[in-house]
Amino acid sequence: MNQVSKWFRLKTLQREHARVQMKLNQIYSTKSRSTDFLERQKNLRRRLRTIEERMDQLKQQ
């Protein structure tokens, strides 16, 4: 993988990571806790972990 492609993928993952974190913060800041709050929280946390793993893999290459 060339350096430009690696850099672009890393930046894309960083932007996605920031978006998921904002969604997670938005869930925490809402006053009304919906019934699917825990499920949404679990899904977003899982997405964050997978994004972080992919970012680490790219950095190690």
C-alpha positions as CSV (number, residue, x, y, z in Angstrom):
1,M,0.0,0.0,0.0
2,N,1.5,3.3,-0.9
3,Q,1.9,6.1,1.6
4,V,-0.8,8.4,0.0
5,S,-3.4,5.6,0.1
6,K,-2.5,4.7,3.7
7,W,-2.7,8.4,4.8
8,F,-6.1,8.8,3.1
9,R,-7.5,5.7,4.8
10,L,-6.2,6.8,8.1
11,K,-7.8,10.2,7.8
12,T,-11.1,8.7,6.7
13,L,-11.0,6.4,9.8
14,Q,-10.2,9.3,12.0
15,R,-13.2,11.3,10.7
16,E,-15.5,8.3,11.1
17,H,-14.2,7.9,14.7
18,A,-15.0,11.5,15.4
19,R,-18.5,11.1,14.0
20,V,-19.2,8.0,16.1
21,Q,-17.9,9.8,19.2
22,M,-20.2,12.7,18.6
23,K,-23.2,10.4,18.2
24,L,-22.3,8.7,21.4
25,N,-22.0,12.0,23.2
26,Q,-25.3,13.0,21.8
27,I,-26.9,9.9,23.2
28,Y,-25.5,10.7,26.7
29,S,-26.6,14.3,26.6
30,T,-30.2,13.6,25.8
31,K,-32.6,14.0,28.7
32,S,-34.9,11.3,27.7
33,R,-33.4,7.8,27.8
34,S,-35.2,5.7,25.2
35,T,-35.6,1.9,25.5
36,D,-33.0,1.3,22.9
37,F,-30.4,3.5,24.7
38,L,-28.3,0.6,25.9
39,E,-28.4,-1.1,22.5
40,R,-27.4,2.0,20.6
41,Q,-24.6,2.7,23.2
42,K,-23.3,-0.9,22.8
43,N,-23.4,-0.7,19.0
44,L,-21.6,2.7,18.9
45,R,-18.9,1.5,21.3
46,R,-18.4,-1.6,19.2
47,R,-18.0,0.6,16.1
48,L,-15.5,2.8,17.9
49,R,-13.4,-0.3,18.9
50,T,-13.4,-1.7,15.4
51,I,-12.4,1.7,13.9
52,E,-9.6,2.0,16.5
53,E,-8.4,-1.5,15.6
54,R,-8.3,-0.7,11.9
55,M,-6.4,2.5,12.6
56,D,-3.8,0.6,14.6
57,Q,-3.4,-2.0,11.8
58,L,-2.8,0.8,9.3
59,K,-0.3,2.5,11.5
60,Q,1.7,-0.7,12.0
61,Q,1.9,-1.4,8.2
